[in-house]
Amino acid sequence: MKIEWRSRSTQHRQKAKRTTSSSNPQIKQVAPKDMSSLRRRSDVSALAQLALDGSYLLDDGKDISFTERLKNCVGIYDEAVETLSTKQMWTLYVDAVLKLNEDMSSHQKLRRKTLGSVFKKAFESGSLEEDKYVQYLKLMINVDQPQESLVTAVLTKAIESYPKSTKLWVLHLTFLAKQEAPASEIEDIFKKALANCTEDLLSLWTVRFQYYHTRTDLPKALEQTFKDAIVQPPTIASHFQPLYLEFLVVTRNIDAARKKYLEIQKNCAPCLELHRKMSQLESIQAQPNVDHWRKCHENASHFFGTDNIDVWIDFLAFERDHGSPRNMQPVFERAKTRLDADLVAGFVTEYELLKNPLI
């Protein structure tokens, strides 16, 4: 939404008495009539333009300060939502003030304070859409010292209104983590979130992981999060499986990671990043286990070798540089039979470049 203010042009001054919505009876007479008409047509956008075009602010020869103009804008919108208190109208109101906050070149505190005030009024009216609840909560949570009582009240109302909103549950968990809530409370809200949400569950698991990652006093809880996550559906499992291997190398040793890798690849859904991560971890060892390293490439090509040229090229590069160059030809032949027909020509070209990089 574009917000425009009528101000004095440096070359064309208009002489007239400046008025506001509170002192101009014509505004009060016109607005309800127009709002009624707009309600019938559901044309809330047109009403927003009527409220924000500033045409009733006539210049008396003096510049109108930003503070006054903002006050007049808010006054018009307050009158609009009082007459037509719908979620759509409140959304237009909030969007208008959000737009004002995109320009922070001046009056930063005033803009921010106005935004917070408008959000609070919209919340108290019970007229916030889901995405506006999300924006409001982010505004309140992402400060040094959130107002705990207000944030809690907004979270409670928001989740009551939109219980399936993953974004709202994520913000709830994020706020609890920021407030250093006990693990039992985090777990309780996490379970409630999983019971209600059906989309983007990875973001919930990520917040849980981040919480325990910062709780160095609860190392077992962090590992339990990994164990719980790697057996979830692929979207979640494939994100955490590679991270778990890395965690094991850091907190234990490479042998623990090798053992867990074999267990995961046997019992869980195929995950390309799992094989790539194990291969990468082997590559940085002072004494890599070449057979285990090769197994990573065997598994990657077995599960993903029909439509992915890279797994074969990586396999061939491994044999050339770290394994046995004589294995390259058999791997090459196997790749040609496994790859989809339309990928073979491109694969052969990449293979020739791998063998002869100066071509």
N, C-alpha and C positions, 0 to 999 in steps of 0.2 A: 504494500500500500504506500502510495506516495503522499507525504504530508507537506502541504504547501501553506505558507503564511503570506498574507497580503501586507506588504510593508511599503514605505515611501520610496519611490524611485528617486535616484539622484538627479534626474532630469525632468521628472513629471511629479510635482507635489500636489496632493489633493488636500484641500482645506475643508475639514468637517469635524464634527464632534465625535470623539471616540466613545463607543458604548461597549458594554459587556452584556452577557446573557442575563445577568441579574438586574440590569438597569434598562433593558430594552424590552418593553412589553410585546413588541411585534415578534420577537424571537419566540417567546412563550406562547403566543397565539398561533404561530405558524407550525412550530415543531410538533405538537400533538396531532394536528390534522395530517401533516405529512407522514408522521410515524404510523398512524392508523392505516393510511393508504399503502405505505410500504410494507406493513405487516400483512396486508391482504395479498400483496404481490411477492412477499418473502424477499424483498429487495433490500437486504440489510447493507449491501455494498453502497447503494446509492445514498442511504441514510448516513453512512460514514463520511462520504464526500461532502454531504450537506453540513455535517458537523465540523469538518476539518478544513474547509476551503478558506475560512477566515474572512469571508467577504463582508461580514457585518462589523469587522474591526476597522472603522474609518479613521483615517489619519487626520489629526488636528494640527499637523505641522511639526510634531515632535516624534522622535523615534520611539517606538514601543519596545520596551526591553524584552529580552528573551524570557525572563521570569514571568512577566505579565502575559506574554503570548502563550506560554506553557500553561499558566493558570487558566486562561480563557479556554484553551483547548480541552483541558481536563473538565472544566465546568460544563462545556457543551456535551461532552461524553457522559458525564454524570447525569445530566438531564436526559440524555438519550436512553441510558440503561434503566433509569427510573421509570421512564414511560414504556420502554420495550425491553424488559429484563429477560432476554433469551441468551442461550449459550452462544448463538451466532453473534449477537450484539456485543457481548462481553469479549468474545474472541477478537472482534474488530477493534475494540478498545485496547485490549492488551497488545495486539499486533502493532497498533499505532504507536504505543509508548515503547515497545521493543525497537521499532524503527528509529525512534528518536535516540535510543541508546546505542545505535550503530555508529553515530558520530559523537565521539567523546573529546572533541577538540576544545570544548568549553563547557562550563557548568556541569562537570562530571558528577559531583555530589548531588546536585539537584535532579539531574536526569535519573540517576540511580535510585534516589529516594522516591521519586515519582513512580518509577517502575515498581518498586517494592510495595508502595501504597496501593497502586492499581491492582496488582496481583492479589493483595490481601483483601481488597474489597470484592474482587471477583470470587475469591475463595469463600468469603463469608456469605456471599449471595447464593452459593451452591451452583455456580454457573461455569465452572472450569471444564473444558474438554480435557481428554487424556493427555494430549501433547502439551497443553498449557500447564497442567499439573507437573509434568516432567520439567518444563522450563522453570517453573516457579521453585521447585525443589532444588534444582541445580543452582539456582541463584542464591538460595539460602544455605545450602550445604557447602558450597565451594567458597567459604570464607574462613577466616582464622578461628572465629568463635561463633558457631551457629547458635541461633536462639532455639534451644532444645525443645522447649514447650511448644513453640509455634511449629517447628519442623515436625514434631511428633503428631500434632493435631492435623496438619496437612497430610502427612503420610497416612494416617488412619482413615481420614475421609477419602483420600484419593484411592486407596486400595479397596475400601468399601464400595466405591463407585465403579472401579475398573479392576476387579479381582484377577482377571486374566492378563493384566498388563505386566509383561516381563520387565519392562523398563522401570516401572514403579517399584517392583520387588527388588530390582538391582539397586535402586536408589535407597531403599530401606536398609538393605545389607551394607551398602557403602556408608550410610550415615552411622549405623551401629558400629562399624569398624572404626570410623573416625572418632567416635566417642569412646573407643576402647571398651566396648561392651564385652561381657564374659563370653567364652566360647559356647556355653550352653544356650545363650540367647541367639547367637549367630546360627547355631544348628537348628534351633526351633523355627526361626524365620525362614531359613533355607529349605527346610522340609515343607513348610506351608507354601512356599513359592513353587516348589516342584509339584505339589498337589494341585495347584491352581493353573499353572502356566503350561502351554503346549508348544510355544514357539521360542526360538533363540535361547534355549536352555543353557547353551555354552556360556553365555554371559553370567548366568547365576553361578555356575561352577567356577568361573574365573574369579569372581569376587570372593567366593569361599577360599579359593587357593591363595589369593593375594592376602587375605586376612591371616591365614596360618603362616604364610611366607614371612610376614613381619613379626609373628609371635615366635621368636627364637626359643622361648621357654616351653614350646609345645611341639618339639620335633616329630613326635609320634603322630600327632594330629595331622601334620603336613603329609607325612607318608600315607596315612590312612585316606586322605583326600585323593592322592594319586591312585591308590588301590581301588577306591570306589569309582573313580573317573574312567579308568582304562577298560572297565567292563560295561560302560554305558554304550548307547548307540554310536555309530561311527563318527558323527559330527563332533561329539564330545571326546570319545576315546582317541580318535586320531590326533587330536590336539594335545592330549596329555601323555600319550604313550612315549613319544620322543623325549618330552621333558622329564619323564620318570627315569629313563635311562641316564640322562645327564645328571639328574639328582643322585642316582646311585653311584655314579663314578665319583662325584664330588664328596659325598658323605661316606662312601665305603671304598669301593675299588672297581677296576674294570671287570674283574671276574663276576662280581655281583650283577653288573649290567649285562654281561654276556648271558648269564643264567636267566635273568628276567626276560631278555630279548627272546630267547628260545621258547620260554613259557608263553609269552604274549603271542608270538607269531603262530604258535600251535593252537592256542585256545581262543583267540580273539579274531574279529573280522580283519581282513587284510588292510594294511595301512602302509602306503608307500613311504611316508616320512619316517616311519619306524625303522625301515631297512636303511634308509639314507642316514639317519642319525647314528645307527649302530656302526655303519661303515665309516662315518666321519670320526666317531670315537676311537675306532681301531686305528685309523690313519694317524692319530696324534700320539699313539703309544710309542714308547721307546723300543719296545719289543712286541709289535703287533702279532696277533694270532692269525696267520695268513689263511688257514683253513676256515676259521670262523669268519674272517673278512670276506672270503669268497662266498660263504654261505649267505651273507647279506645280499650279494648280487644275484645269487641263484634264486633266492626267494623273491626279490624284486622283479626279476625277469619272468619268474613263474606266474606270479599273480597279476602283473601289469604289462607283460610283454607283448600283448596283442595290439595295443593301441598307443604305445609309448616308446618312441625311438630312443629316448634318453637313457632308459634303463639298460638297453643293450650297449650303447656307446660307453656308458659308465663301466659296465662289466668288462668290455674290451680294453678300456683304458687301464682298469685295475690289473688285468692279466699282463698287459704290456709293461707296466711300470713296477708292479709289486708281486704279481703272481708268476705265471709261466707263459711266456710269449707263444709257446707252441699250442696253447689252448685257444688262441685267438681264432684260428680258422674254424674249429668245431663250434665255437660260440657264434661266429658269424653265420655259419650254415644253419644253425638252430634258429637264429633270429629271423632269417629269411622265411623259414617255414612257419614261424609263429606270428609274425607281424601281419596285420591286415594288408591285403594286396596293394592297396593304394598308397601304402607307406613304405613299401620295399625300396622303390627307386630312390627316395630321399635318404633312406637308411644307408644304402650302398654308397651314395655320394659322401655321406658323413664318415663312413668307414674308410673310404679312400683317403680322405683328409686326415683321419686319425693315423693312418699308416704312413702317409707322406705329407706332413704338415706344410711343406714348401711348395706343394702343387699350386 
